[in-house]
């Protein structure tokens, strides 16, 4: 074997493949991102200009502020319960939650009712979140959970910004003989990971939406069982206990064939299978399937709409005007640049979508 260290995540994956045979793309992605010792998100803080990618909360405080006000408005529409779990899935450094809480202070009753829960598996990021949120939460610190299931029963307000895109996907490829699953193998001669097709028989076609099954040979369809499970769980909990969830991510509004799995390191695309654990792996979110899964759990769905339309409806331009009045010329230019990045169609404005899930008795979702 050439070019592969037996240590670290690559060594672990190579040994796993030697024992199990080729593994699914989901299994490869799950280990690459979440392996308890070597996973990409477990070992370091990857966010920001000095890291591998920048998310909307890191671009501008306005993003988190508007989501905080959305939560306060939604809490009021729920009947203003005395206590509500304010939950963020995959909260990164805690920047969004910090900004949301600052804006939520404009509605003191909501701020008093909110109990912050963070669904985060990375010890490194939990430390960042603890440090960043301490001034805002004082003697009522957040509670951390590995999964949504750990959040206590009761009314929920859930924020998921760029959470679903990092959940492991399965890939299926249409061949001349029908659909089969794409797997990851290790090429001992070449010393690298590679994609192969699963030759074992199985009920693969049942996993492909009917509208996509007749796609031509060579087509690829991506499914995310983990995302569907979380969306269904949200639907069940919202229907049972009340509340809402706001999902913001990049993706497509309806299910479609297409290969979107990508790897990013230092703000640049890199080969997906090269040096696992050192790059972010993501795939576009299928909002159609997310909405179907949430509805199957009992929730009502709103959207998806584009991030640009959502933030404009919530008043990002008006908030930017307020900030500019107290800004230096350089700061004002930065504010304008941030608004452009967040809402313009050439930036994040149309690629990113917003989907709201609510208690089925709720009659709307602000901004959508």
C-alpha positions in Angstrom: 0.0 0.0 0.0 1.2 3.5 -0.8 0.4 7.0 0.4 -1.8 6.0 3.5 -0.9 6.4 7.1 -2.4 3.6 9.3 -3.0 6.1 12.1 -5.8 8.7 12.4 -9.1 8.7 10.7 -7.9 7.4 7.3 -6.3 4.4 9.0 -9.5 3.7 10.9 -11.6 3.9 7.7 -9.2 1.6 5.8 -9.4 -1.0 8.6 -13.2 -0.7 8.7 -13.4 -1.3 4.9 -11.0 -4.3 5.2 -13.4 -5.9 7.7 -16.8 -4.8 6.4 -16.1 -4.4 2.7 -17.0 -1.2 0.9 -19.0 1.1 3.1 -21.8 3.5 2.3 -21.2 7.2 1.6 -23.2 7.9 4.7 -20.9 5.7 6.8 -17.8 7.4 5.3 -19.3 10.9 5.9 -20.4 10.0 9.4 -16.9 9.0 10.5 -15.2 11.8 8.6 -17.3 14.4 10.4 -18.2 12.9 13.7 -15.6 10.2 14.7 -15.2 10.6 18.5 -11.4 11.0 18.3 -10.7 12.1 14.7 -13.9 13.6 13.3 -13.7 16.9 11.5 -16.1 18.7 13.9 -14.8 17.0 17.0 -11.2 18.1 16.9 -11.2 21.8 16.2 -13.2 25.0 15.7 -13.6 25.2 11.9 -15.7 28.4 11.6 -14.8 31.9 10.4 -12.3 33.5 8.1 -9.4 31.7 9.7 -11.2 28.4 9.4 -12.7 26.5 6.5 -16.0 28.3 5.9 -18.1 31.2 7.1 -21.8 30.9 8.0 -24.5 33.6 7.9 -24.2 34.4 11.7 -20.5 35.1 11.2 -21.2 37.4 8.3 -23.4 39.8 10.3 -25.1 40.2 13.7 -28.3 41.1 11.8 -28.9 37.4 10.8 -29.1 36.2 14.4 -30.9 39.2 15.6 -33.7 38.8 13.1 -34.0 35.1 14.0 -34.2 36.0 17.6 -37.1 38.4 16.9 -38.7 35.7 14.8 -38.6 33.4 17.8 -40.1 36.0 20.1 -42.9 36.7 17.6 -43.6 33.0 17.2 -43.6 32.5 21.0 -46.3 35.2 21.2 -48.3 33.5 18.5 -48.1 30.2 20.5 -49.9 31.9 23.3 -46.8 33.1 25.2 -46.2 29.9 27.3 -44.5 30.5 30.7 -41.6 28.3 29.6 -40.3 27.4 26.2 -37.2 25.4 25.2 -35.1 27.6 22.8 -33.1 25.0 20.9 -30.4 25.3 18.4 -29.2 22.3 16.4 -25.5 22.5 15.5 -24.9 25.9 17.0 -21.3 26.3 15.8 -19.5 28.8 18.0 -22.8 30.1 19.5 -22.8 33.3 17.5 -26.3 33.0 16.2 -27.7 32.2 19.6 -25.8 35.1 21.2 -27.2 37.6 18.7 -30.7 36.1 18.9 -30.7 36.5 22.7 -29.6 40.1 22.5 -32.5 40.9 20.1 -34.9 38.8 22.2 -34.2 41.1 25.2 -36.5 43.5 23.4 -39.3 41.2 24.5 -38.5 40.7 28.2 -41.3 38.2 28.8 -40.0 35.9 26.1 -36.5 36.3 27.3 -37.6 35.2 30.8 -39.6 32.2 29.4 -36.8 30.9 27.2 -34.6 28.1 28.4 -31.6 27.6 26.0 -30.7 24.1 24.8 -27.9 23.3 22.4 -27.6 20.1 20.4 -23.9 19.7 20.0 -21.5 16.7 20.0 -18.2 18.5 19.7 -16.4 19.2 23.0 -14.3 21.9 21.3 -17.4 23.8 20.1 -19.2 23.3 23.4 -16.4 25.2 25.1 -16.7 28.0 22.5 -20.4 28.2 23.1 -20.1 28.2 26.9 -17.6 31.1 26.7 -19.6 33.2 24.1 -23.0 32.7 25.8 -22.0 33.2 29.4 -22.5 37.0 29.4 -25.9 36.7 27.9 -27.2 33.8 30.1 -25.5 34.6 33.4 -26.7 32.2 36.1 -29.0 30.3 33.7 -26.4 28.6 31.4 -27.5 26.5 28.4 -27.9 22.8 28.6 -26.1 20.6 26.0 -27.4 17.5 24.4 -26.0 15.0 21.9 -29.4 14.7 20.1 -32.8 16.4 20.0 -34.2 13.5 22.1 -32.3 14.9 25.1 -34.3 18.1 25.1 -37.0 17.9 27.7 -40.7 17.7 26.7 -42.7 20.9 26.4 -43.1 23.8 23.9 -40.2 24.2 21.5 -38.6 26.8 19.4 -35.9 25.2 17.3 -33.3 26.9 15.1 -31.3 24.8 12.6 -28.9 27.0 10.5 -26.6 24.9 8.2 -27.3 21.8 10.3 -29.0 19.5 7.9 -26.4 19.9 5.1 -23.7 18.2 7.3 -25.8 15.1 8.1 -24.6 11.9 6.3 -26.1 11.1 2.9 -26.5 8.0 0.9 -25.8 8.2 -2.9 -27.6 6.1 -5.5 -26.6 5.8 -9.2 -28.7 4.7 -12.1 -27.0 2.1 -14.3 -28.2 0.3 -17.4 -29.5 -2.4 -15.0 -31.3 -0.1 -12.6 -30.5 1.8 -9.4 -27.6 0.8 -7.2 -25.9 2.3 -4.2 -22.6 4.1 -4.5 -20.1 2.9 -1.9 -16.6 3.9 -0.7 -13.8 1.4 -1.1 -10.0 1.5 -0.5 -7.7 1.0 -3.5 -4.7 -0.8 -2.0 -2.6 -0.5 -5.1 -3.3 3.2 -5.5 -3.3 4.0 -1.8 -6.5 6.0 -1.9 -10.2 5.9 -1.2 -12.5 5.5 -4.3 -16.2 5.2 -5.2 -17.5 1.9 -6.3 -21.0 0.5 -7.0 -22.7 -2.0 -4.7 -23.2 -5.2 -6.6 -25.3 -6.9 -3.9 -29.0 -7.2 -4.6 -31.3 -5.1 -2.4 -34.5 -3.0 -2.4 -32.7 0.1 -3.6 -35.3 1.3 -6.0 -37.9 1.7 -3.1 -35.6 4.4 -1.7 -35.8 6.5 -4.9 -38.8 8.8 -5.3 -41.2 7.7 -8.0 -40.6 10.9 -10.1 -36.9 10.2 -10.2 -36.8 6.4 -10.9 -37.0 6.9 -14.6 -34.0 9.2 -14.8 -31.4 8.2 -17.4 -28.4 6.0 -16.7 -25.6 7.9 -15.0 -28.0 9.9 -12.8 -27.3 10.2 -9.1 -29.8 10.6 -6.3 -28.9 11.6 -2.8 -31.0 10.7 0.3 -30.4 11.7 3.9 -32.0 9.2 6.3 -30.6 11.1 9.3 -32.3 14.4 8.1 -35.6 12.6 7.6 -35.4 11.1 11.1 -34.8 14.5 12.7 -37.5 16.2 10.7 -40.0 13.5 11.6 -39.0 13.8 15.3 -39.5 17.5 15.1 -42.9 17.0 13.6 -44.0 14.6 16.3 -42.8 16.9 19.1 -44.3 20.1 17.6 -47.7 18.3 17.1 -47.6 17.0 20.7 -46.2 20.0 22.6 -46.6 23.0 20.4 -44.0 25.4 19.0 -42.1 25.9 15.8 -38.8 25.1 14.0 -36.9 27.3 11.6 -34.6 25.5 9.1 -32.1 27.6 7.1 -29.8 25.8 4.7 -28.6 25.6 1.1 -30.5 23.1 -1.1 -33.4 22.5 -3.5 -37.1 23.0 -2.8 -38.2 19.7 -4.4 -36.5 16.3 -4.7 -34.3 16.0 -7.8 -31.6 13.9 -9.2 -28.1 15.4 -9.0 -24.8 15.0 -7.2 -24.1 17.7 -4.6 -21.7 16.1 -2.1 -18.7 18.4 -1.7 -15.7 18.9 0.5 -14.3 22.3 1.6 -11.0 23.2 3.3 -9.7 26.8 3.8 -12.6 28.2 1.8 -11.8 26.1 -1.3 -13.2 22.9 -2.7 -11.1 19.8 -2.4 -11.6 16.1 -3.4 -14.3 14.5 -1.4 -12.5 11.3 -0.5 -9.0 12.8 0.1 -7.7 13.1 3.6 -11.0 12.4 5.5 -11.4 14.3 8.7 -9.5 17.4 7.4 -12.3 18.9 5.3 -16.0 19.8 5.7 -18.3 17.4 3.9 -21.8 18.7 3.0 -24.6 18.1 0.5 -27.5 20.2 -0.6 -30.6 19.7 1.5 -33.7 18.2 -0.1 -36.4 20.5 1.4 -39.2 18.6 -0.2 -38.2 15.4 1.6 -37.7 17.3 4.9 -41.1 18.8 4.7 -42.7 15.4 3.9 -40.9 13.9 6.9 -42.1 16.7 9.2 -45.7 16.4 8.0 -45.6 12.7 8.5 -44.8 13.4 12.2 -47.8 15.8 12.5 -46.3 19.2 11.9 -47.5 21.9 9.5 -45.0 23.2 7.0 -44.4 26.7 5.6 -42.2 27.3 2.6 -39.5 26.8 1.6 -38.8 30.4 0.6 -35.5 31.9 -0.2 -33.2 33.3 2.5 -33.2 36.6 0.7 -37.0 36.9 0.7 -37.2 35.7 4.3 -34.7 38.2 5.6 -36.1 41.0 3.6 -39.6 40.2 5.0 -38.2 40.3 8.5 -36.7 43.8 7.9 -33.0 43.3 7.3 -32.8 46.4 5.2 -34.4 48.5 7.9 -32.1 47.0 10.5 -29.1 47.8 8.3 -30.3 51.4 8.1 -30.5 51.6 11.9 -26.9 50.3 12.2 -25.6 52.6 9.5 -26.8 55.7 11.5 -24.3 54.9 14.2 -21.5 53.6 12.0 -18.3 55.0 10.6 -18.0 55.1 6.8 -15.9 51.9 6.9 -18.5 50.1 9.1 -21.3 51.3 6.9 -19.6 49.7 3.9 -19.2 46.5 5.9 -23.0 46.5 6.7 -23.9 47.0 3.1 -21.6 44.2 2.1 -23.1 41.9 4.7 -26.7 42.6 3.5 -25.6 41.9 -0.1 -24.0 38.5 0.9 -27.0 37.5 2.9 -29.9 38.4 0.5 -28.6 38.9 -3.1 -29.3 36.2 -5.6 -25.7 36.1 -6.7 -24.6 35.3 -3.1 -26.6 33.4 -0.5 -30.0 34.9 -1.2 -31.5 32.2 -3.5 -29.2 29.2 -2.9 -30.2 29.2 0.8 -33.8 28.3 1.6 -35.9 28.7 4.7 -38.5 26.2 5.9 -40.7 26.6 8.9 -42.4 23.7 10.8 -45.1 24.5 13.3 -47.7 23.0 15.5 -50.6 22.1 13.1 -52.9 24.5 14.9 -50.6 27.5 14.1 -51.9 29.7 11.3 -48.7 31.0 9.8 -45.0 31.6 10.1 -43.5 35.1 10.0 -41.5 35.9 6.9 -42.7 32.9 4.8 
